[in-house]
Structure formats: structure tokens, C-alpha cells
């Protein structure tokens, strides 16, 4: 039996390999803002779209007690958009990054999974958890890595 080998010319196309859409989860924490800065640099170097995602928590208990949950999470989203726009303006002309801001409702893990799926993410960037309880139940970052659906970068 003879083996046939196809000899293909493999050429590297500079600037076309790598992620086209990078999703970064932000919630206003220091680690999420560091993740956004890291993802922004990655998006700039790869000429990718940076999809900044805030997952608005659905706090049923707070809503049942009459707390203005939706207003509060909307304010957080608006504040995050303002921070991102301000940062983008500061580096305009120096760094060019295409970005979009998206909000999803739900818990952070499921919200980021839905965002990454709907936005056809090639990579996901999140900040390391700053909550002690996540050592027991697992952080969003660990759960995203275990999902095994995208490359995940966890920024400390």
C-alpha cells in the first residue's frame, strides 16, 4: 500500500490569524477593569473587536423586598460605559480599538456564556475573582475555563 502525502504550501498571513471578537466581562471591580485594559491591548494588537460585557444581576430577593434593583444595575452599566468612553477618548489617536458595550441579565457565568455565544467570541477575558467564597463554589473564570468553549484569559 502506498501512502500519498499532500504537500500544501502553508503560509502565514500576517494580521489575519488570531481572534476577531474578544469578549471581556466587567463589573466595576479593580480586577475586571484590569481585564478590560488587557483585553483592549489584545484587541488593538489583533485588530479585533472588543466586546465589553456587563452582566446585570437579577436579584429576585431584592426585588421582592421592593429594592430598586434594576435602577441600581442600570446605573452601574451607565457608569461603566462612561468610564470606558473616557478611557477610549484619552487614548484616541494613540491606540485605535474598536469596541462595543453590551449588557446581559443573569448570573455572571451564564451571562458571559450567552454573551460569548451571541457575539461569536473567539476569546474571553475576565478578572480574577476577588470574593473569598469563590474558593468553595468556583469562580466565574474557572467555570468558563472548564466549559472549554473559548480560550479564556484570567487577569489578576
N, C-alpha and C positions, 0 to 999 in steps of 0.2 A: 504494500500500500504506500503510495507516495503522498507526502504531505505538501500541500500548497500553502504558501505563505503570501499574503498580500503585503506588498510594500507600499505603504501610504506615506506620502510626504506630510509630516506633522510640522506645521509651522505655528509659531506663537504669534498671536495678533496682539500687539501692544495696545493696551487701553480697552480691550473688548472682553478680557477674561475678568471674572470677579462678580461680585453682587451688583444687581441693578436696583434692588429695593432693600434698604436696611431699615428695619423697624427697631425703634428704641422706646422702651417703656419709661415714662416719667411720672412721678407723683409728688414732686416738690422736695423730696429728701435730698440731702447732700450727695448720697451715692447715685441717685437717679440723675442728678444734674451732671455729675462727673461722667456717667454713662452717656448722656446726651452729647457732652463735649467730645468724648472719644468717638462716638458714632458719627458726629459731624465731621471730624477729621477723616475718618474712614470713608465716609460718603464723598467728601471732597476729593480725596486721592483716587477713588474708584470711579468718580463721576456718576455716582449712584444717587437715587432719590432717597432722602432721609425722611422717613415717616415717623413723626413724633407722636406717640400714643399715650393718652391719659385714660386710664380705666376708672370711670366713676363708680364708686361702690354703691351697691344697692343695700341700704341699711334698713331692713324691714322693721327691726325693733325700734330704731329711732323714729321712723315714720309713724309707727303705731302709737308712739308716745307723743306725737304731734311736733316732733323736731323738724325744722326746715332743712331736711337732708339734701333735697335736690338743689335748693338755693346755695347751700354751702359748697357742694361739689361743683356746681356751675361756676361759683366764684373762684374755686381752686383752678378749674380749667382756664378761666379767663386770665387769672394771674400767671399761669404757666405760659399761655400764648403771649402775654405781654413780655415776660422775661425772655422768651425765645426770640420774639421780634426785635427786642432791644439788643440782644446779643448778635443777631444777624445784621442789624444796622451798624453795629460797632465794627464788624469785620468786612462790611460791604466794600468791594474794590480790592480787598486784600485776599480774602478767601471767598470763593463763589460756591455756595452749597444750595442745591435745590431741595426745598423741604416743604412738607405739608403737616398740618396738625390734625389729629383725629381723636375723637372721644368715643369710647365704647362703655357700656354699662355692664356691671357684673363684678365678680371677684377678679383680682389681678391676673391670676393664671389663665382662667377661661377667657377673660377679655383679651389678653395678649395672644392667645392661641387663635381666637376669632380674628383679631386684627391681622396677624401674620398670614392667615389663610386668605382673608378677603383682599388684602393688599398684595398678595403673591410675593411675600418676603423671601429674599434669598439668604438673609441673615437676621438674627435678633440680638439686640444688645440690651442688657439690664444691669442695674446696680446691685451690688451685694446687699443682702438683707441686713437691716440694722436692728431687727427685732429678735430678742432672745428666744422667744417661743418657736421660732422657725427651726431651731436646732432639733426640736422634737418632731414637729409635723412636716418639716421640709420646706425650704424656701421656694419662692416662685422660680428662681433661677435653676435650682436643682430639678424641679418638676419639668421645666422647659427642656433642660438637657436630656432628662430621661425620656421625654416624648420622642426625641430622636428625629424630628421632622425638619429642622433647620440647624445650621451652625449657630451656636449660642455663645456669646462672649459675656462674661460676668466681670464688671468693672468694680474694683474695691472702693 
